[in-house]
Amino acid sequence: MSTLAKLAEQIHAGEGIELIYSSLSQTDSAEGHTLLIEIYRGAGEPWILEIEEEIGTSTVWSDHFETDTAALAAAFEATEAEGGVHASVTDEPELLRRLS
């Protein structure tokens, strides 16, 4: 579970909201790098997509998804658009990544 998902769970627990995690949540690894893809929602709510890089940086989509399958497809599309898992994961500042 990502750091952000843990925080969301703690916040929602105080409000009596239980988060439901999709069985489609997974890791995506290539070239020695890994992304954590998490898909979760509150009961009766649309699915939320979050991708966490191995260095702990997390991206949560502002758009929500009607199905967990659609959320997973969006995760793979975004990773591919970035140039794959390796290009999506870096411990260098963004400016250095653009210069290299």
C-alpha positions as CSV (number, residue, x, y, z in Angstrom):
1,M,0.0,0.0,0.0
2,S,1.4,3.4,-1.0
3,T,2.0,6.2,1.5
4,L,-0.8,8.2,0.1
5,A,-3.2,5.3,0.2
6,K,-2.3,4.7,3.9
7,L,-3.0,8.3,4.7
8,A,-6.3,8.3,2.8
9,E,-7.3,5.1,4.7
10,Q,-6.5,6.7,8.1
11,I,-8.4,9.9,7.2
12,H,-11.4,7.9,5.9
13,A,-11.3,5.5,8.9
14,G,-11.9,8.5,11.1
15,E,-15.0,9.3,9.0
16,G,-16.1,5.7,9.0
17,I,-15.3,5.2,5.3
18,E,-13.7,1.9,4.3
19,L,-11.4,1.8,1.3
20,I,-11.8,-1.1,-1.1
21,Y,-8.7,-2.2,-3.0
22,S,-9.0,-3.6,-6.5
23,S,-7.6,-7.1,-7.1
24,L,-6.1,-5.4,-10.2
25,S,-3.6,-3.3,-8.1
26,Q,-0.1,-4.5,-9.0
27,T,3.5,-3.7,-9.6
28,D,4.9,-3.0,-13.1
29,S,8.6,-3.8,-13.4
30,A,11.1,-3.4,-16.2
31,E,14.8,-2.7,-16.6
32,G,15.3,-3.0,-12.8
33,H,12.7,-0.4,-11.9
34,T,9.3,-0.9,-10.4
35,L,6.0,1.1,-10.2
36,L,3.3,0.4,-7.7
37,I,-0.1,0.7,-9.3
38,E,-2.9,1.0,-6.8
39,I,-6.6,1.2,-7.6
40,Y,-9.0,1.8,-4.7
41,R,-12.4,3.4,-3.9
42,G,-14.9,4.1,-1.1
43,A,-18.0,2.0,-1.1
44,G,-20.3,3.2,-3.9
45,E,-17.7,5.6,-5.2
46,P,-15.7,5.6,-8.5
47,W,-12.2,4.0,-8.7
48,I,-9.1,6.1,-7.9
49,L,-5.8,5.4,-9.6
50,E,-2.5,6.1,-7.9
51,I,1.0,5.2,-9.2
52,E,3.9,5.3,-6.8
53,E,7.5,5.3,-8.0
54,E,10.1,3.3,-6.2
55,I,11.6,6.5,-4.7
56,G,8.2,7.2,-3.0
57,T,6.8,9.9,-5.4
58,S,3.1,9.3,-5.9
59,T,0.7,10.5,-8.6
60,V,-3.1,10.3,-8.1
61,W,-5.3,10.9,-11.1
62,S,-7.8,13.7,-10.7
63,D,-10.2,11.8,-13.0
64,H,-11.9,8.8,-11.4
65,F,-12.9,5.6,-13.2
66,E,-16.2,3.7,-13.4
67,T,-14.3,0.4,-13.4
68,D,-11.0,-0.8,-12.0
69,T,-10.2,-2.2,-15.4
70,A,-10.4,1.3,-16.9
71,A,-8.1,2.6,-14.2
72,L,-5.6,-0.1,-14.9
73,A,-5.7,0.6,-18.6
74,A,-5.1,4.3,-17.9
75,A,-2.1,3.3,-15.8
76,F,-0.5,1.3,-18.6
77,E,-1.3,4.0,-21.1
78,A,0.4,6.7,-19.0
79,T,3.4,4.5,-18.4
80,E,3.7,3.8,-22.1
81,A,3.3,7.5,-22.9
82,E,6.2,8.3,-20.5
83,G,8.4,5.9,-22.4
84,G,8.0,2.8,-20.2
85,V,8.7,2.0,-16.6
86,H,12.3,3.0,-16.7
87,A,11.5,6.4,-18.1
88,S,8.8,6.9,-15.5
89,V,11.2,6.2,-12.5
90,T,14.1,8.4,-11.7
91,D,15.8,9.7,-8.6
92,E,17.2,12.7,-10.5
93,P,15.5,16.1,-10.4
94,E,13.2,16.7,-13.4
95,L,15.5,19.4,-14.8
96,L,18.5,16.9,-14.9
97,R,16.3,14.3,-16.5
98,R,15.4,16.7,-19.3
99,L,19.0,17.7,-19.8
100,S,20.3,14.1,-20.2
